[in-house]
Amino acid sequence: MNSSLMLRASVFALAIGVTSLHAGATDLPNGKAVFDSTCAACHNTGAAGAPKLGDAAAWAPRIKSGPQALYASALKGKGVMPPKGGNNSLSDAQVQAAVNYMIGQVDAKAGAKAVAAKPAEAPKPAAAPAPTPIPAVAATAPAPAAAPAPTMVPVAAGPIVNVNNFNRLMKPPAQRNLPPPQDGIHDPANDGTHSLLPPLTAFATFEKGVSGNRVDWVKTLADGKIAPRFDRNDPNAKPMVMDLNIVREVKGSMPDVVYPHKQHTEWLDCSNCHPAIFVPQKGANQISMAAILLGQKCGVCHGKVAFPVSECRRCHSKSKPMAVKAEAKP
């Protein structure tokens, strides 16, 4: 995106009412605090298609829609982003302040680039002298044949190649729970694949969920509608269920994370996670949203074979009082 286009985006923001978009100087520090605690995990990394902070090209069409549309998206959620970024303890004013802060970062960068582009244009390079004609010779070598244009090989439509891509469960409705021959997981050339029940049929009586394949597997298991086989070789083996919650404190206003061993050990043996993924020792595991988004730690399963990280409240479930930041005095 060139500097003139960024400048026009900034001017448009001014035209639609910069006072309503930025809501005053005292709003920006509070907006930054909300951004750092709730929005940064996605908007600093671009996770799940979120526009990155200060990316004028990504924000220009959003700025064009006006501040009220941006506020509505942040408050009510849009696409994979949950309402209020998954932090329902935020007030509407705090969410709007975070939006104002993000837009302010775009305007600041766009203005700086526009000013930097104003110096006088560099002199045009002098025209190259005309080439000296080469005298004709009795016999000239044939001109080399032009290189053939590269052949564009069309990509055939088909199932997802790498089914373990992170957040592969975050799909539009038309691509969820496809029949086994079309899901990119099962072998469509195998006759057994075609004998499997389509997920929409198999899941019809299960408890409904709001993410992934739209099944609440924890409730479905608790209701006795499914009975996972705990051991591949021994159909009578019973799981060793551990009813223990681990609470991980989170910086900022985002609720703390509660990890329930019970719901996990009803499905998995301890050796699935310990010690290769999580060292069973207090303070030995450094976990961040960046690592999870890269498919590490919790991201080994969540987003691949368990619910995706768009469901913030499924993990960040222990609320804590949000510190009130004093406004700066004029």
PLY file of the C-alpha trace (Angstrom):
ply
format ascii 1.0
element vertex 330
property float x
property float y
property float z
element edge 329
property int vertex1
property int vertex2
end_header
0.00 0.00 0.00
1.60 3.30 -1.07
1.87 6.38 1.14
-0.79 8.36 -0.72
-3.38 5.63 -0.14
-2.47 5.45 3.53
-2.79 9.22 3.75
-6.26 9.06 2.16
-7.28 6.43 4.74
-6.08 8.72 7.51
-7.88 11.73 5.99
-11.06 9.66 5.74
-10.82 8.89 9.43
-10.61 12.61 10.09
-13.53 13.29 7.78
-15.88 10.89 9.56
-15.11 12.45 12.92
-11.81 11.89 14.63
-13.25 13.03 17.95
-15.71 10.16 17.98
-13.02 7.73 16.84
-10.42 8.65 19.41
-12.62 9.89 22.25
-10.04 12.17 23.79
-6.43 11.96 24.86
-7.20 10.40 28.24
-8.86 7.49 26.43
-5.72 6.27 24.70
-3.73 5.10 27.75
-6.75 3.14 29.00
-7.28 1.75 25.48
-3.68 0.57 25.37
-4.08 -1.19 28.72
-7.16 -3.04 27.46
-5.37 -3.87 24.20
-2.30 -5.25 26.01
-4.39 -7.43 28.32
-7.07 -8.71 25.94
-6.43 -7.92 22.27
-2.66 -8.26 21.86
-2.58 -12.05 21.59
-4.28 -11.92 18.18
-3.76 -8.35 16.95
0.01 -8.39 17.59
0.48 -11.70 15.77
-2.25 -11.61 13.10
-3.66 -14.88 14.43
-6.81 -16.19 12.71
-6.70 -13.31 10.23
-6.85 -10.52 12.83
-5.53 -7.18 11.45
-2.16 -6.53 13.07
-1.62 -3.39 15.11
-0.38 -0.56 12.87
-0.95 -2.45 9.58
-2.46 0.33 7.46
-3.30 -1.97 4.55
-5.30 -4.32 6.77
-7.06 -1.54 8.67
-7.92 0.80 5.75
-11.15 -1.01 4.69
-12.19 -1.30 8.33
-11.59 2.40 8.94
-13.67 3.13 5.85
-16.67 1.40 7.42
-16.73 4.01 10.19
-16.19 3.90 13.97
-19.64 2.59 14.85
-19.13 -0.51 12.67
-15.76 -1.12 14.34
-17.28 -0.74 17.79
-20.10 -3.14 16.89
-17.65 -5.78 15.62
-15.56 -5.55 18.79
-18.56 -5.60 21.13
-20.60 -8.30 19.41
-17.80 -10.35 17.83
-17.07 -11.00 14.18
-15.90 -14.16 12.43
-13.70 -16.13 14.85
-13.32 -13.15 17.22
-15.67 -13.59 20.21
-17.61 -10.64 21.71
-15.30 -8.25 23.58
-12.35 -10.38 22.55
-13.54 -13.09 24.93
-13.30 -10.84 28.00
-16.89 -10.15 29.03
-15.73 -8.31 32.14
-14.84 -5.32 29.95
-17.31 -2.46 29.77
-18.48 -1.16 26.38
-16.43 1.99 26.96
-13.26 -0.03 27.57
-13.78 -2.01 24.37
-14.32 1.20 22.42
-11.17 2.64 23.99
-9.18 -0.37 22.74
-10.60 0.13 19.23
-9.68 3.83 19.39
-6.13 2.91 20.40
-5.71 0.46 17.50
-7.05 2.99 14.98
-4.81 5.64 16.49
-1.76 3.47 15.80
-2.74 3.19 12.13
-3.30 6.95 11.81
0.02 7.75 13.46
1.99 5.45 11.14
0.09 6.55 8.04
0.72 10.23 8.84
4.42 9.65 9.48
4.86 7.85 6.17
2.92 10.51 4.30
5.16 13.26 5.72
8.27 11.25 4.89
7.09 10.99 1.28
6.77 14.80 0.79
10.43 15.79 0.01
11.22 16.74 -3.56
11.22 13.95 -6.04
14.57 12.51 -7.01
15.84 13.68 -10.41
14.90 11.45 -13.26
17.81 9.41 -14.62
19.31 10.66 -17.87
18.16 8.88 -21.00
20.53 6.15 -22.06
22.45 6.94 -25.29
21.18 5.27 -28.42
23.07 2.04 -29.16
25.67 2.19 -31.90
24.43 0.23 -34.94
26.42 -2.92 -35.65
27.56 -3.32 -39.26
25.84 -6.10 -41.14
27.86 -9.22 -41.86
27.51 -11.69 -44.64
26.16 -14.45 -42.42
24.58 -13.82 -39.02
23.95 -16.36 -36.35
20.28 -17.18 -35.85
18.63 -15.36 -32.98
18.13 -17.58 -29.93
14.63 -18.91 -29.55
12.52 -17.19 -26.93
12.20 -19.14 -23.70
8.80 -20.84 -23.46
6.36 -19.29 -21.02
6.06 -21.27 -17.80
3.16 -23.68 -17.81
0.61 -23.01 -15.09
-0.57 -26.28 -13.60
-4.13 -25.96 -12.29
-4.65 -27.09 -8.72
-7.48 -29.57 -8.53
-10.13 -28.90 -5.94
-10.06 -31.50 -3.22
-9.73 -32.16 0.51
-7.32 -30.35 2.81
-3.81 -31.70 2.27
-2.50 -31.22 5.81
-5.32 -32.03 8.18
-3.19 -31.12 11.18
-2.96 -27.44 10.28
-3.58 -25.34 13.36
-7.22 -24.37 13.88
-8.40 -26.57 11.03
-11.64 -26.84 13.03
-12.35 -23.15 12.41
-14.25 -23.65 9.16
-17.25 -21.98 7.54
-20.54 -23.87 8.08
-20.54 -25.42 4.60
-17.20 -27.15 5.30
-17.93 -28.55 8.77
-18.44 -32.24 9.47
-18.05 -33.37 5.87
-18.68 -37.04 5.01
-15.57 -39.23 5.56
-14.65 -39.51 1.84
-14.54 -35.69 1.61
-13.07 -34.63 4.96
-9.38 -34.88 3.99
-8.74 -37.23 6.93
-9.97 -40.60 5.65
-8.78 -42.37 2.51
-11.51 -41.92 -0.15
-10.07 -44.86 -2.14
-10.75 -47.24 0.75
-14.13 -48.95 0.56
-14.35 -48.90 4.34
-14.34 -45.10 4.33
-17.63 -45.05 2.42
-19.27 -47.33 4.98
-18.65 -44.89 7.86
-21.53 -42.76 9.13
-21.36 -39.10 8.07
-20.61 -36.93 11.15
-23.86 -34.98 10.87
-25.72 -38.28 11.22
-23.45 -39.74 13.90
-23.52 -36.53 16.00
-27.26 -35.94 15.72
-28.05 -37.01 19.31
-24.95 -35.51 20.93
-24.91 -32.37 23.07
-24.55 -29.27 20.90
-21.47 -27.04 21.09
-20.56 -23.66 19.66
-17.14 -24.35 18.18
-15.12 -26.91 16.26
-17.45 -29.64 15.01
-20.30 -28.17 17.06
-20.39 -30.99 19.61
-19.93 -30.45 23.35
-17.88 -33.60 23.94
-17.55 -33.11 27.70
-21.33 -33.02 28.20
-21.82 -35.83 25.71
-19.40 -38.01 27.67
-20.98 -37.03 31.02
-24.42 -38.00 29.70
-23.15 -41.46 28.75
-23.88 -41.00 25.04
-20.35 -42.09 24.16
-17.92 -44.52 25.81
-14.34 -43.86 24.65
-12.11 -46.91 24.52
-9.28 -46.15 26.92
-6.88 -48.87 25.80
-6.38 -49.99 22.20
-5.73 -53.62 23.12
-7.89 -54.05 26.22
-11.56 -53.11 25.69
-12.23 -53.49 29.44
-9.52 -51.09 30.60
-10.80 -48.16 32.66
-9.33 -44.64 32.70
-7.48 -43.33 35.74
-9.43 -40.09 36.18
-7.69 -37.30 38.11
-10.04 -34.66 39.50
-7.56 -31.80 39.88
-7.75 -28.25 38.57
-4.58 -26.29 37.81
-4.96 -22.49 37.85
-2.48 -20.44 35.84
-2.44 -16.72 36.64
-2.57 -14.44 33.61
-1.17 -10.91 33.49
-3.53 -8.02 32.85
-7.31 -8.17 33.04
-7.79 -11.43 31.14
-9.34 -14.08 33.43
-6.97 -16.71 34.79
-6.74 -20.08 33.05
-8.23 -23.15 34.72
-6.93 -26.48 33.44
-9.27 -29.32 34.48
-7.48 -32.67 34.69
-10.79 -34.53 35.09
-12.15 -33.73 31.62
-8.79 -34.52 30.03
-8.01 -37.76 31.86
-11.45 -39.14 31.01
-10.10 -39.31 27.46
-6.34 -39.47 27.73
-3.64 -41.23 29.71
-1.19 -38.98 31.57
1.62 -40.10 29.25
-0.06 -38.30 26.33
1.00 -34.96 27.82
3.70 -35.68 30.43
6.57 -35.09 30.19
6.94 -34.46 26.43
4.49 -31.54 26.26
4.19 -30.41 29.89
6.81 -31.03 32.54
4.95 -32.13 35.71
6.66 -29.57 37.92
5.42 -26.20 39.19
6.93 -23.29 37.26
8.59 -25.52 34.66
6.21 -24.72 31.78
6.28 -21.41 29.96
2.94 -21.12 28.13
1.91 -18.19 25.96
-0.77 -17.56 23.36
2.01 -17.17 20.78
3.26 -20.70 21.53
-0.28 -22.10 21.42
-0.96 -20.39 18.09
2.21 -22.03 16.75
0.83 -25.44 17.69
2.86 -25.87 20.87
1.76 -26.66 24.45
-2.09 -26.59 24.49
-1.96 -25.99 20.72
-0.73 -29.56 20.17
-4.40 -30.58 20.40
-6.56 -27.45 20.54
-7.26 -26.22 17.05
-6.42 -29.61 15.54
-8.44 -32.33 17.29
-9.98 -30.30 20.12
-11.93 -27.04 20.18
-10.08 -24.05 18.67
-8.71 -21.10 20.63
-11.53 -18.83 19.45
-13.40 -20.03 22.54
-11.43 -17.91 25.02
-13.77 -18.49 27.97
-13.41 -22.27 27.79
-9.91 -21.85 29.28
-9.88 -18.31 30.71
-12.68 -19.11 33.13
-11.57 -17.72 36.49
-12.48 -14.04 36.63
-10.53 -11.51 38.65
-11.24 -7.88 39.54
-9.90 -5.46 36.99
-7.70 -2.71 38.35
-9.06 0.79 37.69
-6.45 2.99 36.08
-6.50 6.61 37.23
-6.94 9.14 34.45
-4.04 11.49 33.81
-4.62 14.99 35.13
-4.39 17.84 32.59
0 1
1 2
2 3
3 4
4 5
5 6
6 7
7 8
8 9
9 10
10 11
11 12
12 13
13 14
14 15
15 16
16 17
17 18
18 19
19 20
20 21
21 22
22 23
23 24
24 25
25 26
26 27
27 28
28 29
29 30
30 31
31 32
32 33
33 34
34 35
35 36
36 37
37 38
38 39
39 40
40 41
41 42
42 43
43 44
44 45
45 46
46 47
47 48
48 49
49 50
50 51
51 52
52 53
53 54
54 55
55 56
56 57
57 58
58 59
59 60
60 61
61 62
62 63
63 64
64 65
65 66
66 67
67 68
68 69
69 70
70 71
71 72
72 73
73 74
74 75
75 76
76 77
77 78
78 79
79 80
80 81
81 82
82 83
83 84
84 85
85 86
86 87
87 88
88 89
89 90
90 91
91 92
92 93
93 94
94 95
95 96
96 97
97 98
98 99
99 100
100 101
101 102
102 103
103 104
104 105
105 106
106 107
107 108
108 109
109 110
110 111
111 112
112 113
113 114
114 115
115 116
116 117
117 118
118 119
119 120
120 121
121 122
122 123
123 124
124 125
125 126
126 127
127 128
128 129
129 130
130 131
131 132
132 133
133 134
134 135
135 136
136 137
137 138
138 139
139 140
140 141
141 142
142 143
143 144
144 145
145 146
146 147
147 148
148 149
149 150
150 151
151 152
152 153
153 154
154 155
155 156
156 157
157 158
158 159
159 160
160 161
161 162
162 163
163 164
164 165
165 166
166 167
167 168
168 169
169 170
170 171
171 172
172 173
173 174
174 175
175 176
176 177
177 178
178 179
179 180
180 181
181 182
182 183
183 184
184 185
185 186
186 187
187 188
188 189
189 190
190 191
191 192
192 193
193 194
194 195
195 196
196 197
197 198
198 199
199 200
200 201
201 202
202 203
203 204
204 205
205 206
206 207
207 208
208 209
209 210
210 211
211 212
212 213
213 214
214 215
215 216
216 217
217 218
218 219
219 220
220 221
221 222
222 223
223 224
224 225
225 226
226 227
227 228
228 229
229 230
230 231
231 232
232 233
233 234
234 235
235 236
236 237
237 238
238 239
239 240
240 241
241 242
242 243
243 244
244 245
245 246
246 247
247 248
248 249
249 250
250 251
251 252
252 253
253 254
254 255
255 256
256 257
257 258
258 259
259 260
260 261
261 262
262 263
263 264
264 265
265 266
266 267
267 268
268 269
269 270
270 271
271 272
272 273
273 274
274 275
275 276
276 277
277 278
278 279
279 280
280 281
281 282
282 283
283 284
284 285
285 286
286 287
287 288
288 289
289 290
290 291
291 292
292 293
293 294
294 295
295 296
296 297
297 298
298 299
299 300
300 301
301 302
302 303
303 304
304 305
305 306
306 307
307 308
308 309
309 310
310 311
311 312
312 313
313 314
314 315
315 316
316 317
317 318
318 319
319 320
320 321
321 322
322 323
323 324
324 325
325 326
326 327
327 328
328 329
